[in-house]
Amino acid sequence: MGEVRSQDGWQVDGRCTNCDVARQLAPGLIGEVDGRSVVLRQPQDESEVRLLQAAAHACPTRSIHPPGRRPLAAADDPFPLALDDGVLLCGHNSRQTAGANSYLLRRPGGTTMMVDTPRWSASLAARYEALGPVTDVLLTHRDHAAHGRRYADRFGARLWIHEGDLDAAPDADRVLRGTDPVEIAEGVTAQPFSGHTRGSVLYLADGRYCFSGDSFYWSRTTGDIEVAESVTWYSIRELAASLARTADRLRFEWLLPGHGDRHRLPAHDMALRLAGLAARASDLQPRPVDFTAVRW
């Protein structure tokens, strides 16, 4: 496929909120310019077209358009998208969760768990259910609770949240309490992780996966694990304390955040980087919320 002129090709419209989702899915094709995503160049082959299609179907504001602003075709929707044999990316990010990523975690016996939620759609729910019964909807914190009850009811699943954020999901079926880790299913542990919000939680599975919500993420800018210290709603000091309390016992290969990029490293390497983050975070001080300062 030859390169298409930008005015006739893929475009990002002015509704972009700079959530970073498209840049995660189509690196090198979509980038950040002046605080929003733009198409850096047009696709040159079908594999690059598929990357842009994934970005378009995930974009929470539906700001990414194919050539001629054609409607997105259902046949081109790649979601849920397998990241490996145990986790899938839901796509279809929601404006009501600030464009957060959500995931499906496969469990033995053919069931799955949903971690945070995509936008609500009955057709999407049917697509996720087709992979196997969804037993639990795990909310990492209040900012990602918008569609939790609706998905849980559709699936007949249990809805989980921490007591610190319970007012965001007061009808949750399971309420996590305190700071101690809790095994919520075989191989799956909830680790309360106060900081970004009072009731933030990490969900860890099988020694491989860490669903970190907005507590920490992989930054392409720094090439390391980072906290979004400029977007901490509860307490950066509490977040540093959560890291100090848990960093030496968290083991995972996949870092799977709500906001910011995903990344996979050997568990030993992740542990070293997490220890480094805990040391850096101990020096962080409260600051005003500033979305433009996030190091994507």
PADODO-42845 format. One record per atom (N, C-alpha, C): x, y, z; residue in one letter. Coordinates in steps of 0.02 Angstrom, whole numbers, padded with zeros to 5 digits, always signed. Layout:
PADODO-42845
XYZA;...
//
This chain:
PADODO-42845
+00043-00060+00000M;+00000+00000+00000M;+00044+00062+00000M;+00033+00108-00046G;+00072+00169-00048G;+00049+00218+00005G;+00092+00265+00021E;+00074+00315+00071E;+00019+00360+00044E;-00030+00376+00087V;-00087+00417+00067V;-00074+00488+00091V;-00094+00537+00050R;-00086+00606+00071R;-00125+00618+00135R;-00096+00658+00181S;-00126+00666+00248S;-00197+00693+00245S;-00211+00738+00197Q;-00279+00766+00195Q;-00330+00714+00173Q;-00307+00661+00141D;-00353+00609+00118D;-00348+00546+00160D;-00303+00545+00208G;-00289+00484+00244G;-00317+00484+00314G;-00287+00444+00356W;-00308+00439+00426W;-00297+00507+00461W;-00345+00525+00504Q;-00342+00589+00539Q;-00365+00581+00611Q;-00343+00627+00655V;-00368+00633+00724V;-00403+00700+00729V;-00466+00700+00751D;-00502+00763+00754D;-00490+00799+00820D;-00519+00858+00827G;-00505+00902+00883G;-00535+00882+00950G;-00572+00826+00951R;-00600+00804+01015R;-00550+00765+01058R;-00492+00752+01031C;-00440+00714+01067C;-00427+00744+01136C;-00425+00701+01187T;-00412+00723+01256T;-00342+00705+01280T;-00300+00682+01235N;-00230+00666+01251N;-00225+00610+01304N;-00268+00559+01297C;-00269+00505+01346C;-00214+00454+01334C;-00180+00456+01277D;-00123+00414+01260D;-00142+00346+01232D;-00206+00328+01231V;-00227+00261+01210V;-00205+00247+01138V;-00217+00293+01092A;-00200+00281+01022A;-00125+00275+01012A;-00086+00312+01050R;-00013+00309+01042R;+00015+00243+01068R;-00019+00213+01117Q;+00001+00147+01140Q;-00009+00094+01086Q;-00064+00100+01049L;-00084+00049+01002L;-00054+00058+00933L;-00036+00119+00916A;-00008+00133+00849A;+00055+00175+00855A;+00106+00150+00891P;+00167+00189+00900P;+00202+00202+00834P;+00227+00262+00827G;+00260+00281+00764G;+00212+00307+00712G;+00150+00289+00717L;+00098+00313+00671L;+00059+00371+00701L;+00046+00366+00766I;+00012+00419+00803I;+00059+00442+00858I;+00067+00508+00864G;+00110+00536+00915G;+00079+00597+00946G;+00114+00626+00995E;+00088+00684+01031E;+00120+00748+01004E;+00079+00795+00987V;+00101+00861+00964V;+00057+00913+00998V;+00088+00959+01035D;+00051+01013+01068D;-00007+00987+01110D;+00006+00933+01148G;-00042+00910+01196G;-00101+00871+01168G;-00094+00843+01108R;-00147+00800+01082R;-00115+00752+01033R;-00152+00699+01017S;-00128+00650+00969S;-00138+00674+00898S;-00090+00658+00856V;-00095+00674+00784V;-00068+00614+00745V;-00089+00608+00682V;-00061+00557+00638V;+00006+00582+00614V;+00060+00547+00631L;+00127+00568+00611L;+00141+00550+00538L;+00116+00493+00517R;+00123+00473+00447R;+00068+00422+00431R;+00055+00414+00367Q;+00004+00368+00345Q;+00031+00296+00343Q;-00012+00246+00351P;+00011+00177+00350P;+00040+00157+00282P;+00089+00114+00284Q;+00122+00092+00222Q;+00109+00020+00204Q;+00075-00017+00250D;+00057-00086+00233D;-00003-00105+00276D;-00028-00165+00265E;-00089-00186+00299E;-00078-00194+00375E;-00018-00213+00395S;-00007-00219+00467S;-00012-00152+00502S;+00010-00099+00469E;+00004-00032+00498E;-00068-00008+00496E;-00106-00027+00445V;-00177-00011+00444V;-00212-00042+00504V;-00194-00104+00520R;-00225-00138+00577R;-00209-00103+00642R;-00149-00076+00649L;-00132-00038+00709L;-00177+00023+00716L;-00188+00058+00661L;-00231+00117+00663L;-00304+00098+00676L;-00325+00042+00650Q;-00393+00019+00664Q;-00402+00004+00738Q;-00351-00028+00768A;-00355-00041+00840A;-00359+00024+00879A;-00317+00073+00861A;-00318+00137+00895A;-00386+00171+00888A;-00415+00167+00829A;-00480+00199+00817A;-00535+00166+00857A;-00535+00100+00862H;-00587+00065+00900H;-00578+00072+00975H;-00519+00089+00998A;-00507+00099+01069A;-00519+00171+01091A;-00510+00219+01046C;-00513+00290+01063C;-00579+00308+01098C;-00576+00336+01159P;-00638+00350+01196P;-00681+00405+01166P;-00652+00450+01127T;-00690+00504+01096T;-00705+00491+01022T;-00685+00431+00998R;-00695+00414+00928R;-00668+00469+00882R;-00607+00491+00899S;-00575+00547+00864S;-00534+00526+00804S;-00522+00461+00795I;-00478+00437+00743I;-00519+00411+00685I;-00506+00438+00625H;-00548+00425+00567H;-00508+00395+00509H;-00535+00344+00476P;-00503+00317+00416P;-00507+00367+00359P;-00472+00353+00304P;-00475+00397+00245P;-00547+00411+00225P;-00559+00475+00208G;-00626+00495+00188G;-00675+00497+00246G;-00649+00492+00307R;-00691+00491+00368R;-00746+00438+00363R;-00728+00382+00334R;-00776+00327+00330R;-00792+00302+00401R;-00852+00277+00411P;-00868+00247+00476P;-00823+00187+00490P;-00808+00175+00553L;-00769+00117+00571L;-00810+00054+00556L;-00777+00004+00529A;-00811-00058+00511A;-00804-00109+00568A;-00859-00140+00586A;-00858-00190+00640A;-00810-00247+00623A;-00804-00262+00559A;-00759-00317+00539A;-00686-00301+00553A;-00669-00237+00562D;-00600-00216+00574D;-00585-00208+00649D;-00634-00222+00692D;-00625-00214+00764D;-00585-00273+00791D;-00525-00262+00818P;-00484-00318+00841P;-00496-00339+00914P;-00541-00306+00948F;-00548-00317+01020F;-00603-00368+01036F;-00591-00406+01091P;-00535-00404+01137P;-00471-00431+01104P;-00416-00398+01120L;-00352-00410+01087L;-00306-00447+01135L;-00283-00507+01117A;-00240-00547+01161A;-00172-00514+01167A;-00150-00504+01229L;-00082-00481+01244L;-00035-00540+01253L;-00061-00592+01284D;-00028-00658+01285D;-00082-00709+01297D;-00065-00769+01319D;-00116-00821+01325D;-00160-00813+01386D;-00144-00765+01430G;-00183-00756+01491G;-00222-00693+01497G;-00207-00643+01456V;-00238-00577+01463V;-00257-00549+01395V;-00315-00517+01393L;-00337-00482+01333L;-00353-00410+01351L;-00339-00365+01304L;-00357-00295+01310L;-00427-00285+01284L;-00471-00254+01324C;-00541-00248+01304C;-00551-00198+01247C;-00510-00144+01244G;-00523-00091+01195G;-00586-00053+01212G;-00610-00012+01165H;-00673+00025+01173H;-00673+00064+01239H;-00619+00102+01249N;-00611+00140+01311N;-00667+00191+01318N;-00683+00207+01380S;-00741+00248+01395S;-00722+00319+01415S;-00759+00368+01390R;-00749+00437+01413R;-00764+00443+01487R;-00808+00400+01513Q;-00828+00405+01584Q;-00776+00377+01631Q;-00724+00345+01604T;-00667+00324+01645T;-00604+00361+01623T;-00612+00419+01592A;-00556+00458+01567A;-00514+00420+01517A;-00546+00372+01482G;-00511+00335+01430G;-00467+00280+01456G;-00481+00254+01515A;-00438+00203+01545A;-00442+00137+01507A;-00386+00101+01507N;-00384+00033+01480N;-00417-00015+01528N;-00446-00069+01501S;-00474-00122+01541S;-00454-00188+01510S;-00460-00242+01549Y;-00430-00306+01531Y;-00476-00364+01548Y;-00465-00420+01514L;-00495-00484+01532L;-00439-00531+01552L;-00446-00560+01611L;-00397-00607+01638L;-00426-00677+01634L;-00394-00721+01595R;-00418-00790+01589R;-00400-00829+01651R;-00447-00872+01672R;-00436-00914+01730R;-00443-00988+01711R;-00415-01033+01752P;-00423-01105+01738P;-00498-01124+01736P;-00514-01170+01692G;-00583-01191+01685G;-00622-01151+01634G;-00590-01101+01602G;-00623-01066+01549G;-00661-01003+01569G;-00656-00983+01633T;-00689-00922+01654T;-00641-00863+01645T;-00667-00802+01652T;-00626-00742+01648T;-00647-00694+01703T;-00602-00647+01717M;-00616-00590+01760M;-00605-00526+01720M;-00647-00476+01729M;-00638-00411+01697M;-00606-00364+01748M;-00552-00330+01728V;-00518-00282+01771V;-00532-00212+01743V;-00569-00172+01781D;-00596-00108+01758D;-00640-00121+01697D;-00668-00070+01668T;-00719-00083+01617T;-00711-00039+01556T;-00727-00066+01497P;-00733-00024+01437P;-00799+00014+01438P;-00814+00050+01386R;-00879+00083+01382R;-00934+00029+01383R;-00992+00048+01407W;-01046-00001+01410W;-01077-00010+01341W;-01087-00072+01323S;-01122-00091+01262S;-01143-00163+01270S;-01206-00178+01257A;-01231-00246+01261A;-01194-00291+01211A;-01180-00264+01152S;-01145-00305+01103S;-01074-00319+01124S;-01041-00271+01156L;-00974-00284+01182L;-00976-00335+01238L;-01025-00329+01282A;-01031-00378+01336A;-01038-00449+01308A;-01078-00456+01255A;-01086-00522+01225A;-01021-00547+01196A;-00982-00501+01167R;-00917-00521+01138R;-00869-00545+01193R;-00868-00510+01250Y;-00824-00530+01304Y;-00847-00597+01334Y;-00913-00605+01341E;-00940-00667+01369E;-00925-00727+01325E;-00918-00715+01260A;-00905-00771+01214A;-00840-00806+01229A;-00795-00772+01265L;-00731-00802+01284L;-00737-00849+01343L;-00793-00846+01378G;-00804-00886+01438G;-00841-00846+01490G;-00874-00877+01537P;-00911-00841+01589P;-00867-00792+01627P;-00892-00732+01638V;-00855-00682+01676V;-00880-00685+01748V;-00836-00704+01794T;-00857-00716+01863T;-00851-00655+01908T;-00805-00609+01890D;-00791-00552+01934D;-00773-00491+01892D;-00795-00433+01916V;-00774-00369+01888V;-00734-00333+01943V;-00670-00324+01931L;-00624-00298+01981L;-00610-00224+01967L;-00630-00180+02011L;-00619-00109+02002L;-00555-00089+02039L;-00510-00056+02004T;-00447-00036+02036T;-00455+00027+02078T;-00505+00069+02062H;-00516+00129+02102H;-00577+00166+02075H;-00594+00221+02109R;-00657+00256+02095R;-00662+00284+02024R;-00606+00306+01995D;-00609+00339+01929D;-00631+00291+01875D;-00626+00225+01888H;-00641+00175+01836H;-00704+00135+01852H;-00747+00163+01895A;-00805+00126+01919A;-00868+00136+01877A;-00865+00179+01826A;-00926+00202+01793A;-00972+00147+01769A;-00945+00095+01738H;-00988+00044+01708H;-00985-00023+01745H;-00955-00022+01804G;-00944-00085+01840G;-01008-00123+01856G;-01057-00089+01885R;-01119-00123+01904R;-01155-00150+01844R;-01155-00113+01790R;-01192-00135+01731R;-01161-00198+01701R;-01095-00198+01695Y;-01062-00258+01670Y;-01071-00317+01718Y;-01064-00306+01783A;-01071-00360+01831A;-01141-00390+01828A;-01192-00348+01822D;-01260-00374+01818D;-01270-00413+01754D;-01244-00389+01699R;-01251-00425+01636R;-01218-00494+01640R;-01159-00497+01671F;-01122-00559+01674F;-01146-00605+01731F;-01184-00578+01779G;-01198-00615+01839G;-01135-00623+01881G;-01093-00571+01880A;-01027-00572+01912A;-01027-00533+01977A;-00976-00544+02017R;-00966-00505+02079R;-00927-00442+02063R;-00949-00387+02091L;-00915-00323+02082L;-00874-00307+02144L;-00808-00293+02134W;-00761-00282+02188W;-00738-00209+02189W;-00730-00182+02249I;-00698-00116+02258I;-00672-00112+02329I;-00627-00066+02343H;-00601-00056+02411H;-00646-00007+02449H;-00648-00016+02515E;-00690+00026+02556E;-00673+00100+02550E;-00609+00116+02535G;-00590+00186+02528G;-00623+00221+02470G;-00646+00184+02421D;-00680+00213+02363D;-00752+00186+02356D;-00779+00161+02411L;-00844+00128+02408L;-00900+00174+02385L;-00895+00238+02399D;-00948+00283+02378D;-00954+00287+02302D;-00902+00265+02265A;-00906+00264+02192A;-00942+00202+02166A;-00948+00150+02208A;-00984+00089+02190A;-01016+00061+02253A;-01065+00098+02281P;-01093+00078+02346P;-01130+00012+02345P;-01148-00012+02285D;-01183-00075+02279D;-01136-00132+02261D;-01072-00124+02273A;-01023-00177+02259A;-01041-00240+02299A;-01025-00297+02270D;-01040-00361+02303D;-00985-00382+02351D;-00924-00361+02338R;-00867-00379+02381R;-00828-00314+02395R;-00815-00302+02460V;-00781-00241+02480V;-00714-00260+02513V;-00660-00238+02484L;-00594-00248+02513L;-00581-00197+02568L;-00545-00218+02620R;-00535-00173+02677R;-00461-00174+02699R;-00441-00119+02729G;-00374-00115+02758G;-00319-00113+02706G;-00259-00135+02726T;-00201-00131+02682T;-00170-00199+02666T;-00195-00252+02698D;-00166-00318+02688D;-00189-00349+02622D;-00146-00388+02589P;-00167-00422+02528P;-00220-00475+02543P;-00265-00485+02495V;-00319-00533+02502V;-00321-00578+02440V;-00320-00644+02450E;-00328-00689+02393E;-00403-00692+02377E;-00422-00668+02318I;-00493-00665+02301I;-00514-00723+02257I;-00466-00759+02229A;-00478-00820+02191A;-00412-00856+02186A;-00413-00918+02167E;-00351-00955+02162E;-00303-00920+02114E;-00245-00900+02139G;-00194-00867+02098G;-00205-00793+02088G;-00258-00764+02117V;-00272-00693+02108V;-00275-00658+02176V;-00235-00606+02184T;-00230-00569+02247T;-00247-00496+02236T;-00286-00468+02282A;-00299-00396+02284A;-00252-00365+02335A;-00213-00315+02313Q;-00167-00280+02358Q;-00190-00208+02365Q;-00222-00189+02421P;-00239-00119+02431P;-00177-00075+02423P;-00187-00017+02391F;-00129+00024+02371F;-00148+00097+02372F;-00164+00122+02431S;-00188+00190+02438S;-00138+00241+02411S;-00163+00294+02381G;-00119+00346+02356G;-00152+00386+02300G;-00156+00356+02240H;-00189+00391+02185H;-00260+00410+02206H;-00296+00363+02235T;-00357+00376+02272T;-00350+00340+02339T;-00395+00354+02384R;-00391+00322+02450R;-00400+00247+02444R;-00443+00225+02398G;-00458+00154+02392G;-00428+00119+02332G;-00372+00143+02307S;-00341+00110+02249S;-00317+00039+02268S;-00319-00005+02218V;-00302-00076+02228V;-00261-00100+02168V;-00210-00141+02181L;-00177-00180+02129L;-00209-00250+02129L;-00217-00278+02070Y;-00237-00348+02065Y;-00179-00386+02032Y;-00155-00438+02067L;-00098-00477+02044L;-00120-00549+02031L;-00095-00578+01976A;-00117-00645+01957A;-00058-00687+01934A;-00053-00747+01963D;-00010-00801+01938D;+00064-00784+01937D;+00085-00734+01974G;+00155-00712+01973G;+00175-00682+01907G;+00125-00665+01864R;+00139-00640+01796R;+00111-00571+01784R;+00053-00557+01812Y;+00017-00497+01793Y;+00006-00451+01852Y;+00015-00386+01840C;-00003-00335+01889C;-00048-00284+01854C;-00112-00284+01874F;-00159-00234+01850F;-00157-00176+01900F;-00124-00122+01879S;-00104-00070+01927S;-00151-00011+01930S;-00206-00012+01891G;-00249+00046+01891G;-00210+00108+01873G;-00216+00160+01915D;-00177+00221+01903D;-00123+00231+01956D;-00104+00177+01990S;-00054+00183+02043S;+00016+00191+02015S;+00032+00154+01963F;+00096+00164+01926F;+00088+00133+01857F;+00134+00152+01812Y;+00128+00134+01741Y;+00197+00133+01710Y;+00199+00108+01648W;+00262+00110+01610W;+00264+00173+01568W;+00316+00212+01577S;+00324+00274+01539S;+00371+00264+01480S;+00348+00278+01420R;+00392+00276+01361R;+00443+00332+01364R;+00426+00387+01397T;+00471+00444+01401T;+00534+00428+01441T;+00524+00395+01499T;+00581+00380+01543T;+00606+00309+01534T;+00567+00266+01501G;+00586+00196+01495G;+00588+00161+01561G;+00540+00176+01605D;+00540+00149+01672D;+00469+00150+01700D;+00461+00118+01759I;+00397+00122+01795I;+00394+00190+01830I;+00336+00223+01824E;+00328+00289+01854E;+00260+00294+01889E;+00255+00342+01935V;+00190+00362+01962V;+00171+00429+01930V;+00106+00439+01923A;+00082+00503+01895A;+00075+00552+01953A;+00132+00577+01976E;+00130+00620+02036E;+00091+00684+02024E;+00084+00705+01961S;+00046+00766+01946S;-00029+00754+01941S;-00050+00691+01944V;-00122+00674+01944V;-00134+00624+02000V;-00126+00647+02061T;-00137+00605+02121T;-00193+00639+02161T;-00250+00606+02165W;-00309+00638+02193W;-00309+00635+02270W;-00279+00583+02298Y;-00283+00575+02371Y;-00219+00599+02405Y;-00162+00564+02396S;-00102+00583+02432S;-00040+00551+02401S;+00006+00591+02377I;+00068+00564+02349I;+00110+00533+02405I;+00104+00558+02466R;+00141+00528+02522R;+00112+00459+02539R;+00046+00451+02534E;+00017+00385+02545E;+00037+00337+02489E;+00042+00362+02429L;+00064+00320+02373L;+00136+00297+02384L;+00179+00343+02407A;+00248+00324+02423A;+00249+00272+02479A;+00205+00279+02528A;+00203+00231+02583A;+00179+00163+02559A;+00131+00162+02513S;+00108+00099+02484S;+00164+00064+02447S;+00203+00102+02409L;+00260+00073+02374L;+00311+00045+02424L;+00327+00084+02476A;+00376+00061+02525A;+00353-00002+02560A;+00289-00008+02572R;+00262-00065+02609R;+00260-00128+02567R;+00253-00122+02501T;+00240-00182+02460T;+00292-00197+02407T;+00335-00149+02389A;+00378-00157+02330A;+00422-00220+02335A;+00444-00237+02395D;+00491-00294+02400D;+00456-00362+02394D;+00389-00363+02391R;+00355-00427+02384R;+00308-00432+02325R;+00306-00382+02284L;+00266-00385+02223L;+00307-00418+02168L;+00280-00470+02137R;+00315-00506+02084R;+00269-00513+02024R;+00292-00488+01968F;+00252-00493+01907F;+00298-00481+01847F;+00274-00501+01788E;+00309-00489+01725E;+00275-00435+01684E;+00209-00436+01684W;+00169-00389+01644W;+00144-00333+01689W;+00160-00271+01672L;+00131-00212+01704L;+00074-00189+01659L;+00012-00190+01687L;-00048-00177+01648L;-00088-00121+01681L;-00073-00058+01666P;-00106-00002+01700P;-00171+00019+01666P;-00207+00062+01702G;-00266+00093+01671G;-00246+00148+01623G;-00201+00191+01646H;-00173+00245+01604H;-00098+00236+01600H;-00069+00255+01544G;+00002+00243+01532G;+00011+00177+01496G;+00072+00164+01476D;+00084+00106+01432D;+00091+00042+01471D;+00080-00013+01435R;+00092-00081+01460R;+00164-00101+01444R;+00190-00148+01485H;+00259-00170+01471H;+00270-00238+01503H;+00314-00278+01471R;+00331-00343+01498R;+00406-00349+01505R;+00428-00372+01564L;+00499-00385+01578L;+00503-00448+01622L;+00560-00480+01625P;+00568-00534+01674P;+00551-00508+01744P;+00522-00552+01786A;+00499-00531+01851A;+00555-00500+01893A;+00616-00526+01888H;+00672-00498+01926H;+00685-00426+01905H;+00682-00413+01840D;+00694-00345+01816D;+00639-00298+01839D;+00576-00321+01836M;+00521-00280+01860M;+00530-00264+01934M;+00552-00313+01974A;+00561-00302+02045A;+00614-00249+02058A;+00669-00250+02020L;+00721-00200+02028L;+00695-00130+02012L;+00656-00126+01958R;+00629-00061+01938R;+00577-00036+01989R;+00539-00082+02017L;+00489-00062+02067L;+00524-00037+02130L;+00579-00069+02149A;+00617-00045+02206A;+00645+00024+02193A;+00668+00036+02131G;+00693+00102+02113G;+00638+00154+02117G;+00577+00136+02094L;+00521+00182+02098L;+00504+00198+02171L;+00505+00148+02214A;+00490+00160+02284A;+00540+00210+02314A;+00603+00203+02296A;+00654+00249+02321A;+00642+00320+02295A;+00626+00326+02231R;+00613+00393+02202R;+00551+00425+02232R;+00500+00384+02242A;+00436+00410+02266A;+00442+00438+02337A;+00489+00413+02375S;+00496+00436+02444S;+00514+00510+02448S;+00539+00538+02393D;+00558+00609+02393D;+00504+00653+02362D;+00449+00624+02337L;+00398+00664+02304L;+00358+00705+02354L;+00339+00764+02333Q;+00300+00809+02375Q;+00233+00824+02341Q;+00181+00840+02381P;+00116+00858+02351P;+00123+00916+02303P;+00084+00913+02249R;+00085+00966+02199R;+00015+00972+02170R;+00000+01029+02139P;-00066+01037+02109P;-00076+00988+02051P;-00138+00967+02041V;-00153+00923+01986V;-00138+00958+01920V;-00101+00923+01876D;-00081+00951+01811D;-00076+00894+01762D;-00129+00885+01721F;-00129+00830+01674F;-00074+00837+01621F;-00055+00898+01606T;-00005+00909+01553T;+00065+00887+01574T;+00075+00874+01639A;+00141+00856+01664A;+00154+00781+01665A;+00104+00740+01645V;+00114+00668+01646V;+00166+00648+01594V;+00213+00606+01614R;+00267+00584+01569R;+00245+00519+01534R;+00206+00526+01481W;+00183+00466+01446W;+00243+00427+01418W;
//
